[in-house]
Amino acid sequence: MPWIEVGETDIYYQEEGAGQPLVFLHGMSSCGEAWWQQFAHFRDRFRCIAYDSVNHGHSSNSPRDAEEPDRADEPEGFLKAMNITRPILAGNSMGGNTLTRWATRHPGDALALIPSGAGVAGPGQPGALPPAQQPLSPDVLFLPIGDSLTDGFKQAQPRMFERYLRIRSTATRLEALRSPRKPSAKTLAEREGMAEAVTRITSPMCVIVGALDAAVPRCETLHSRVAGSEYHAIPGAPHNVYYEAAEPYNAIVDAFLAKVMAPVAAR
């Protein structure tokens, strides 16, 4: 169970496989362990890595009386610490927003980008900025998930549903939600201009979204603004498309990465 220091954060991460780095970024109140179905699928061909963002999972908490660290700074520091220069980045929800903001700073540095459940807000679309967090009751031990997974999934696969509740409800995340940190001013300022900034991205991008996800319009906008990007909406899938619809999600990523890796293999 390795940790690595990134700035002031003690980052916990998991790693399996070898070869081209494939780095997974989790969503708000989730954790790196939630990508276990992707690890099982891709670890025979890729160096799969997933880390817990600050105030999540098994990483450390930021100070209560300070702004939360900027999440797009985090992958910069993590990749540098891990000596990774040409990553494939896959991220869901908050993780998708993080990798997209990172990519606007490094338009062609990633070998590939795979955001899911995350996009950019176009004219008249809500969601450019995250809602303010309210303190969590100290009586809550397993974090609510909203519309991240469907009721049908909960009924059909109760064990999988319970696993998701357990792996994300860590002491670190509970502490952060009971004492919400102020969002980084840098994060808020950068997110407001994302609709224009994403047009600079030149790395291959595959946008994935569950067809039931409220983020569909923002994902469509992201796709329309990144030249040459792919777009896939998975029928019947919710916000956490990679978890509930792991099989079709993995198949789409497989096909996309086969095209990305072909020129690399030919060298």
C-alpha positions as CSV (number, residue, x, y, z in Angstrom):
1,M,0.0,0.0,0.0
2,P,2.3,2.8,-1.2
3,W,2.1,6.5,-0.4
4,I,3.9,9.4,-2.0
5,E,4.3,13.0,-0.9
6,V,2.8,15.5,-3.4
7,G,3.1,19.1,-2.1
8,E,1.6,19.0,1.4
9,T,-0.5,15.9,0.7
10,D,0.4,12.4,1.6
11,I,-1.1,10.6,-1.4
12,Y,-2.1,7.0,-1.3
13,Y,-2.1,5.1,-4.6
14,Q,-2.4,1.7,-6.1
15,E,-0.5,0.2,-9.0
16,E,-0.7,-3.0,-11.0
17,G,0.7,-4.1,-14.3
18,A,3.5,-2.8,-16.5
19,G,4.0,-0.8,-19.6
20,Q,2.3,2.4,-20.8
21,P,0.9,4.3,-17.7
22,L,-2.9,4.4,-17.4
23,V,-3.8,6.7,-14.6
24,F,-7.3,6.8,-13.1
25,L,-8.8,9.9,-11.3
26,H,-11.8,9.3,-9.1
27,G,-14.8,11.4,-8.6
28,M,-16.0,13.5,-5.7
29,S,-16.3,11.5,-2.4
30,S,-15.0,8.4,-4.3
31,C,-11.5,6.8,-4.2
32,G,-8.9,5.1,-6.3
33,E,-10.1,1.6,-5.2
34,A,-13.4,2.3,-7.1
35,W,-11.5,1.6,-10.4
36,W,-10.9,-2.1,-9.5
37,Q,-12.9,-3.4,-12.4
38,Q,-10.7,-1.3,-14.8
39,F,-7.5,-2.6,-13.1
40,A,-8.7,-6.2,-13.6
41,H,-9.4,-5.5,-17.3
42,F,-6.3,-3.5,-18.3
43,R,-3.5,-4.5,-16.0
44,D,-2.2,-7.2,-18.4
45,R,-1.5,-4.5,-21.0
46,F,-1.0,-1.3,-19.1
47,R,0.6,0.0,-15.9
48,C,-2.6,0.9,-14.1
49,I,-2.4,3.5,-11.4
50,A,-5.1,5.1,-9.3
51,Y,-4.5,7.6,-6.5
52,D,-6.8,9.1,-3.8
53,S,-7.1,12.8,-4.1
54,V,-6.6,15.1,-1.1
55,N,-9.4,14.7,1.5
56,H,-10.4,11.4,0.0
57,G,-9.7,7.7,0.5
58,H,-6.5,7.0,2.4
59,S,-4.7,10.2,1.4
60,S,-4.3,13.0,4.0
61,N,-6.6,15.8,4.9
62,S,-5.8,19.4,4.1
63,P,-5.9,22.0,6.9
64,R,-9.5,23.0,7.9
65,D,-8.7,26.7,8.0
66,A,-7.1,26.9,4.5
67,E,-8.4,26.6,0.9
68,E,-8.4,23.1,-0.5
69,P,-5.4,22.4,-2.8
70,D,-6.2,22.9,-6.5
71,R,-7.0,19.5,-7.9
72,A,-5.4,20.1,-11.3
73,D,-2.1,20.9,-9.5
74,E,-2.4,17.4,-7.9
75,P,-1.9,15.3,-11.1
76,E,0.9,17.6,-12.1
77,G,2.8,16.8,-8.9
78,F,1.8,13.1,-8.8
79,L,3.0,12.5,-12.4
80,K,6.2,14.3,-11.7
81,A,6.8,12.3,-8.5
82,M,6.1,9.0,-10.4
83,N,8.4,10.0,-13.4
84,I,5.5,9.8,-15.8
85,T,5.7,12.1,-18.8
86,R,3.2,10.7,-21.4
87,P,0.2,9.4,-19.4
88,I,-3.1,8.1,-20.5
89,L,-5.5,9.8,-18.1
90,A,-9.0,8.5,-17.3
91,G,-11.2,10.3,-14.9
92,N,-14.9,10.2,-13.8
93,S,-16.9,13.2,-12.6
94,M,-14.5,15.3,-10.5
95,G,-11.7,13.3,-11.9
96,G,-12.9,14.0,-15.4
97,N,-13.0,17.7,-14.7
98,T,-9.5,17.5,-13.1
99,L,-7.9,15.8,-16.1
100,T,-9.6,18.2,-18.5
101,R,-8.3,21.2,-16.6
102,W,-4.8,19.5,-16.5
103,A,-5.0,19.0,-20.3
104,T,-5.8,22.7,-20.9
105,R,-2.4,23.4,-19.3
106,H,-0.7,20.6,-21.2
107,P,-2.7,20.4,-24.5
108,G,-0.7,17.7,-26.1
109,D,1.3,16.1,-23.3
110,A,-1.1,13.2,-22.6
111,L,-1.0,10.1,-24.9
112,A,-4.8,10.0,-24.4
113,L,-7.5,11.5,-22.3
114,I,-10.7,9.7,-21.2
115,P,-13.1,11.9,-19.2
116,S,-16.4,10.4,-18.2
117,G,-19.4,12.0,-16.5
118,A,-17.7,15.3,-16.9
119,G,-17.7,18.1,-19.5
120,V,-17.8,21.8,-19.9
121,A,-20.8,24.2,-19.6
122,G,-21.7,25.9,-22.7
123,P,-23.9,29.0,-23.0
124,G,-27.0,28.6,-20.9
125,Q,-25.9,25.3,-19.3
126,P,-25.5,24.9,-15.6
127,G,-22.6,23.2,-13.9
128,A,-19.6,25.4,-14.5
129,L,-18.9,25.6,-10.8
130,P,-19.5,23.0,-8.1
131,P,-22.3,23.5,-5.5
132,A,-21.3,24.7,-2.0
133,Q,-20.9,21.8,0.4
134,Q,-22.9,21.6,3.6
135,P,-21.4,20.0,6.7
136,L,-22.2,16.3,7.0
137,S,-23.9,15.0,10.1
138,P,-21.6,13.2,12.5
139,D,-24.1,10.3,12.6
140,V,-23.5,9.5,8.9
141,L,-21.0,6.7,8.5
142,F,-21.6,5.5,4.9
143,L,-21.7,8.4,2.4
144,P,-24.8,9.0,0.3
145,I,-24.3,8.6,-3.4
146,G,-27.2,10.6,-5.0
147,D,-27.7,9.5,-8.6
148,S,-24.2,8.0,-9.1
149,L,-25.7,4.5,-9.3
150,T,-29.2,3.4,-10.3
151,D,-31.8,1.8,-8.0
152,G,-31.9,-1.1,-10.5
153,F,-28.2,-1.7,-9.9
154,K,-28.7,-1.7,-6.1
155,Q,-31.4,-4.3,-6.4
156,A,-29.7,-6.5,-9.0
157,Q,-26.2,-6.4,-7.5
158,P,-26.5,-5.5,-3.8
159,R,-23.0,-6.7,-3.0
160,M,-21.4,-4.5,-5.7
161,F,-23.5,-1.6,-4.4
162,E,-22.4,-2.2,-0.8
163,R,-18.8,-2.4,-1.9
164,Y,-18.9,1.0,-3.3
165,L,-20.4,2.5,-0.1
166,R,-17.7,0.8,2.0
167,I,-14.6,1.6,0.0
168,R,-15.3,5.4,-0.2
169,S,-16.5,6.0,3.3
170,T,-13.1,6.4,4.9
171,A,-12.1,8.5,7.9
172,T,-10.3,11.0,5.6
173,R,-13.4,11.6,3.5
174,L,-15.8,11.7,6.5
175,E,-13.6,14.3,8.2
176,A,-13.5,16.5,5.1
177,L,-17.3,16.4,4.7
178,R,-17.9,17.1,8.4
179,S,-15.6,20.2,8.1
180,P,-15.9,21.3,4.4
181,R,-12.9,23.1,3.1
182,K,-13.2,26.2,1.0
183,P,-12.6,25.5,-2.7
184,S,-9.5,26.8,-4.2
185,A,-9.9,30.2,-5.8
186,K,-7.6,29.0,-8.6
187,T,-9.9,26.1,-9.3
188,L,-13.0,28.3,-9.4
189,A,-11.4,30.8,-11.7
190,E,-10.1,28.2,-14.1
191,R,-13.3,26.3,-14.3
192,E,-15.2,29.4,-15.4
193,G,-13.2,29.7,-18.6
194,M,-13.1,26.0,-19.5
195,A,-15.5,26.1,-22.5
196,E,-12.9,28.2,-24.4
197,A,-9.8,26.6,-22.8
198,V,-10.6,23.1,-23.9
199,T,-10.3,24.1,-27.6
200,R,-6.5,24.1,-27.1
201,I,-6.4,20.4,-26.3
202,T,-4.7,18.3,-29.0
203,S,-4.3,14.9,-27.2
204,P,-6.7,12.2,-28.4
205,M,-9.8,12.3,-26.3
206,C,-12.7,9.9,-25.7
207,V,-15.6,11.4,-23.9
208,I,-17.8,8.7,-22.2
209,V,-21.1,9.3,-20.3
210,G,-24.0,7.3,-19.0
211,A,-27.1,8.2,-21.0
212,L,-29.0,8.7,-17.7
213,D,-26.4,11.2,-16.4
214,A,-27.4,14.9,-15.9
215,A,-23.9,15.7,-17.3
216,V,-24.8,14.6,-20.8
217,P,-25.2,18.2,-22.2
218,R,-21.8,19.2,-20.7
219,C,-20.2,16.1,-22.1
220,E,-21.6,16.8,-25.6
221,T,-20.3,20.3,-25.3
222,L,-16.8,19.1,-24.4
223,H,-16.9,16.7,-27.4
224,S,-17.9,19.5,-29.7
225,R,-15.1,21.7,-28.6
226,V,-12.2,19.3,-28.7
227,A,-11.3,18.6,-32.3
228,G,-11.2,14.9,-33.3
229,S,-12.6,13.7,-30.0
230,E,-14.8,10.6,-29.7
231,Y,-18.2,10.6,-27.9
232,H,-20.0,7.6,-26.4
233,A,-23.2,7.7,-24.3
234,I,-23.9,4.2,-22.7
235,P,-27.6,3.4,-22.7
236,G,-29.1,2.9,-19.2
237,A,-26.0,3.9,-17.4
238,P,-25.8,6.5,-14.6
239,H,-23.2,9.0,-13.5
240,N,-20.7,6.4,-12.3
241,V,-20.7,4.8,-15.7
242,Y,-17.3,3.1,-15.2
243,Y,-18.6,1.3,-12.1
244,E,-22.1,0.2,-12.9
245,A,-21.5,-0.2,-16.6
246,A,-17.9,-1.5,-16.4
247,E,-18.2,-4.0,-19.3
248,P,-19.4,-1.5,-22.0
249,Y,-17.1,1.2,-20.5
250,N,-14.1,-1.0,-20.7
251,A,-15.0,-2.1,-24.3
252,I,-15.1,1.5,-25.4
253,V,-11.8,2.3,-23.8
254,D,-10.3,-0.8,-25.3
255,A,-11.2,0.2,-28.8
256,F,-10.1,3.8,-28.3
257,L,-6.7,2.8,-26.8
258,A,-6.1,0.3,-29.6
259,K,-6.2,3.2,-32.0
260,V,-4.0,5.3,-29.8
261,M,-1.4,2.6,-29.1
262,A,-1.1,1.4,-32.8
263,P,1.3,4.2,-33.8
264,V,3.3,3.6,-30.6
265,A,3.6,-0.1,-31.2
266,A,4.7,0.5,-34.8
267,R,7.7,2.6,-33.8
